[in-house]
Amino acid sequence: MVVARCWQQWITEGRVYRRRGSGRPRNTNDREDRAIRRVATSAPTTSLASIQRHLPPSRHPVPSRETIRRRLTEVGLRSRRPLRRLPLTPHHRQCRLDFCRPRATWV
């Protein structure tokens, strides 16, 4: 069915991509998208909830956290997991083994 619809669009319109304006309207405008990006880049560790609180109060309803996440993903800003520990270099690994081997049978 999809192939037939694409073929029919190619025959009638000479293209196979979506028309501009088709689909659900965006919940935010360009100005709000810039505000979301500005808040997120000024403080990279900011949570979605705090970005939501820092948006200009000019609009109701406030964009949801998922909308904010999508807008940040569109501009290439993704959430980052904090580093739990530094990765061990081969030298650190060897030093740790040198320390642990003599103490392995201390009991």
MIMIVO-264379 format. One line per field, with one value per residue: x, y, z of N, C-alpha, C in turn. Coordinates in steps of 0.02 Angstrom, whole numbers, plus 32768, in hexadecimal, padded with zeros to 4 digits. Example, Ala and Ser with C-alpha at 12.3 -4.5 7.8 and 13.67 -1.06 7.14 Angstrom:
BEGIN
n.px: 8294,8282
n.py: 7EE4,7F90
n.pz: 8186,8162
ca.px: 8267,82AC
ca.py: 7F1F,7FCB
ca.pz: 8186,8165
c.px: 8294,8285
c.py: 7F5B,8002
c.pz: 8186,818A
// end
This chain:
BEGIN
n.px: 8029,8061,80C4,8078,8034,809E,80CC,805C,805B,80D2,80B1,8045,8072,80FA,8159,8196,819B,8167,80EA,8102,80C3,806E,8033,8034,801B,80A0,80C3,810C,8153,81D0,8210,81FB,823E,82C1,82D0,82CA,833D,839D,8394,83BA,843E,847F,8487,84C2,84A4,8421,837E,82EE,8278,829E,82C2,8246,8209,8252,822D,81E5,8156,80EE,8096,800F,7FD7,806E,80FA,810E,817C,81A9,8199,81F8,826A,826A,827E,82FE,8345,8337,838F,8405,842A,843D,840B,847D,84CE,8510,85BD,85EE,8663,8713,875A,87C8,8873,88ED,8962,8933,88E5,8945,898E,892A,8919,899A,8995,892A,8945,89AB,895E,88F5,88EB,88E6,88A7
n.py: 7FC4,803E,804F,8059,80D0,812B,811F,814E,81D3,81FD,81F4,8250,82C9,82D3,82C1,8276,8293,82D4,8353,83FD,8432,83CA,8357,8358,83F6,845A,846A,84CF,856F,85C2,8621,85F1,8578,85A7,85E0,856E,852C,858B,858E,850A,8503,8564,8531,849C,842C,8433,83FC,83B6,83DE,8454,84A2,84AF,84FE,8574,85AC,8633,8681,8697,8645,85CF,852B,84FC,84BA,8408,8395,8333,8372,83D7,8387,8351,83C5,83E9,837B,838B,83F4,83B9,83A6,8336,82D0,82AF,822C,822E,8217,8189,815A,8173,8135,80A9,80B0,804E,8051,8075,8004,7FA1,7FCD,7FBF,7F34,7F0E,7F3D,7EF2,7E67,7E35,7E42,7DED,7D73,7D8E,7D61
n.pz: 8000,8027,7FC8,7F55,7F6F,7F73,7EF0,7EAB,7ED7,7E9D,7E16,7E0B,7E47,7E36,7E99,7F34,7FB8,8059,8062,808E,8127,8139,81B0,8265,82B6,82FA,83A9,83DF,83B5,834C,839D,8420,8414,8407,8486,84D7,84AB,84D1,855E,8579,8548,8592,8612,861C,866D,868E,86B8,8661,869D,86DF,8673,863B,869E,8690,861A,85B9,8602,85A9,856B,8566,855E,85B5,855B,8556,85AE,8558,84DD,84EB,84F3,8471,8425,844E,8421,8399,837D,8398,841C,8496,8521,85A4,85F8,869A,86BE,8712,8746,872B,8696,8697,8671,8616,8664,86E5,86FD,8706,8776,87D7,87D6,8801,8884,88BA,88AB,890B,897D,8971,89B3,8A3E,8AB0
ca.px: 8000,808C,80E6,8046,8026,80D9,80CB,8026,8072,8105,808E,801B,8093,8140,8184,8182,81A6,812D,80DE,810C,8084,8048,8043,801A,803C,80CF,80A9,8135,8168,8219,8227,81FD,8275,8300,82D3,82DB,8384,83C6,8396,83DF,8485,849D,8495,84BC,848B,83DC,834D,82B7,8247,82B4,82BC,81FF,81FA,8275,8212,81BD,8111,80BF,806B,7FED,7FFC,80B7,810C,811D,81C3,81B8,81A1,8239,829D,826C,829D,8346,8361,8339,83CA,8441,8439,8420,8419,84BB,84D2,854D,85F1,85EE,86A9,8742,8770,880C,88A5,8914,8991,890C,88D0,8980,899B,88F7,892A,89D5,8980,88FB,895E,89C8,892D,88BE,88E8,88FC,8885
ca.py: 8000,8079,8056,8071,8116,8151,811F,817B,8217,820B,81FE,828C,8307,82D3,82BE,8240,82A9,82F3,8399,8428,8440,838E,833E,837D,8436,845C,8489,8509,8596,85CB,8648,85C4,8549,85CA,85E8,852C,8521,85BA,8577,84CB,850D,858E,8505,845A,83F8,8443,83C8,83CB,8402,8498,84C6,84BE,8536,85B0,85C7,8670,866F,86B6,8616,859A,8507,84F9,847D,83CF,8381,830E,83A3,83F7,8356,834D,8403,83E6,8347,83A7,841E,8391,83A3,82F9,82C8,828B,820A,8242,81E3,816D,8155,817E,80F5,8096,80A9,8010,805B,8071,7FBF,7F7B,7FE2,7FA1,7EED,7F09,7F49,7EC0,7E22,7E20,7E45,7DC0,7D3C,7DAA,7D41
ca.pz: 8000,802A,7F87,7F25,7F7D,7F5D,7EA7,7E96,7EE3,7E6A,7DD7,7E0B,7E5D,7E23,7ED4,7F61,7FFD,8079,8056,80C8,8148,8148,81F2,829E,82C0,8332,83E5,83EF,837B,8348,83D6,845A,8408,8418,84CF,84F2,849B,84F8,85A4,857D,853C,85C6,864A,85FD,869A,869F,86AA,8636,86C6,86EC,8633,8636,86CB,867B,85DB,85C3,8616,857A,8548,858B,8591,85AE,8537,8581,85B1,851B,84A8,84F6,84E0,8428,840A,845B,83F5,8355,8375,83A6,8464,84B3,8568,85B1,8638,86BC,86C1,8755,875B,86F4,8679,86A9,863C,8621,869C,8723,8705,871D,87BB,8802,87DD,882B,88C9,88D2,88AB,894B,89B2,8960,89E4,8A7E,8AE8
c.px: 802B,80AD,80B5,8038,8061,80DB,8096,803A,80A7,80E4,8069,8041,80DD,8170,816A,818C,8167,8126,80EB,80C7,805A,805F,8028,803F,806A,80B0,80D0,8146,81B4,8234,822D,8233,82B8,8307,82E5,8325,83B1,83CC,83C0,8429,84A5,84AD,848C,84A0,8442,83AD,8315,8283,825D,82B5,8274,81EC,8219,825B,81E9,8175,80DC,808D,804D,7FD0,8047,80C8,8120,8167,81D7,81C2,81E5,8271,82A3,828D,82E8,8368,8366,8377,840A,8455,8416,8431,8458,84B6,8512,857E,85F5,8635,86D5,8755,87B9,8839,88C9,8945,896D,88F7,890A,8991,8969,8905,8967,89C4,8957,8918,897F,8994,88F3,88B6,88FD,88DC,88AC
c.py: 803F,8085,8072,80BB,8142,8156,814F,81C4,822B,821A,8241,82CC,830B,82D4,8289,8255,82CB,833C,83C0,8437,8403,8373,836B,83C0,8434,8481,84C8,852E,859F,85F0,861C,8590,8568,85D2,85A6,851F,854D,85A3,8538,84D5,8539,8565,84BD,8423,8404,840A,83E3,83F2,844A,84C2,84DC,84FA,8577,85CE,8605,865E,8688,8684,85E2,856A,8508,84B9,8445,83BF,835B,833D,83C5,83C7,8351,838A,8402,83B2,8362,83D1,83FA,8390,8366,82F7,829F,8269,821F,8207,81CA,8167,8163,813A,80E8,8092,8067,8016,8055,8029,7F95,7F8D,7FC3,7F56,7EE3,7F13,7F0E,7E7A,7E0E,7E1D,7E14,7D89,7D54,7D87,7D09
c.pz: 8000,7FE7,7F53,7F30,7F67,7F11,7E8C,7EA0,7EB0,7E27,7DD6,7E1A,7E4B,7E5E,7F03,7FAA,8018,8066,8096,80E5,8155,818B,8228,82A6,82FD,836D,83F8,83AE,837D,8385,8415,8452,8419,8463,84F0,84E7,84C6,8541,85A9,8573,8571,8604,8632,862B,86AE,868D,867E,865E,86D3,86AC,862A,8661,86B4,863A,85E9,85D2,85E7,855D,8577,8558,8582,8588,8567,8580,8572,84E0,84AE,84E2,8494,8409,8415,842E,83AE,8349,8389,83EF,8481,84FD,8571,85F5,865A,86C0,8709,8771,871F,86D7,868A,866B,8647,865B,86DF,8731,8720,8765,87EB,880C,8809,8875,88E4,88D7,88ED,8983,89A6,8994,8A29,8ABA,8B05
// end
